[in-house]
């Protein structure tokens, strides 16, 4: 399928734990146990940006406006990223165990 063709080679041998569509329908993000989230242009079937995180991801989703990406990780943290800059905007601590 087209989605798997886009994902090919991005997360190498790591498990992809989440795929989230962007509100526009033109983009998506994948999150893996390799601590990488990757932003894709679905129409072009290409990875536009790979962002190395600090811990293996366990979940993720876009805010409805598509400007923010929320992630959960195996280090018990929730992080919110600004999608345009790929920078962490805020981090929430206090969860116990993997965030799902």
Residue pairs with C-beta under 8 A, 6 or more apart in sequence:
2 42
2 45
3 19
3 28
3 42
5 45
6 28
6 40
6 42
6 45
6 46
6 47
7 16
7 19
7 30
7 40
10 30
10 32
10 36
10 38
10 47
10 50
11 30
11 32
11 34
11 36
11 38
12 34
14 32
14 33
14 34
14 36
14 56
15 32
15 33
16 30
16 31
16 32
17 31
17 32
17 33
17 56
17 57
17 58
17 59
18 29
18 30
18 31
18 57
18 58
18 59
18 60
18 61
19 28
19 29
19 30
19 31
20 28
20 29
20 31
20 60
20 61
20 62
20 69
21 27
21 28
21 62
22 28
22 29
22 62
22 66
23 62
23 64
23 65
23 66
24 66
25 42
26 41
26 42
26 43
27 39
27 40
27 41
27 42
27 48
27 66
28 39
28 40
28 42
29 37
29 38
29 39
29 40
29 60
29 62
29 69
30 37
30 38
30 40
31 37
31 57
31 59
31 60
31 71
32 38
32 56
32 57
33 56
33 57
33 74
34 56
35 52
35 53
35 54
35 55
35 56
35 57
35 73
36 50
36 51
36 52
36 53
36 57
37 50
37 51
37 53
37 57
37 60
37 69
37 71
37 81
38 47
38 49
38 50
38 51
39 47
39 48
39 49
39 50
39 51
39 83
39 86
40 46
40 47
40 48
41 48
49 86
51 81
51 86
53 71
53 73
53 79
54 73
54 75
55 73
55 74
55 75
55 77
56 73
56 74
56 75
57 71
57 72
57 73
57 74
58 72
58 73
58 74
58 98
58 99
58 100
59 71
59 72
59 99
59 100
60 69
60 70
60 71
60 72
61 69
61 70
62 68
62 69
62 70
62 83
63 69
63 70
66 83
67 82
67 83
67 84
68 80
68 81
68 82
68 83
68 89
69 80
69 81
69 83
70 78
70 79
70 80
70 81
71 78
71 79
71 80
71 81
72 78
72 95
72 98
72 99
72 100
73 79
73 98
73 99
74 98
74 99
76 93
76 95
76 96
76 97
76 98
76 99
77 91
77 92
77 93
77 95
77 99
78 91
78 92
78 95
78 99
79 88
79 90
79 91
79 92
80 88
80 89
80 90
80 91
80 92
81 87
81 88
81 89
82 89
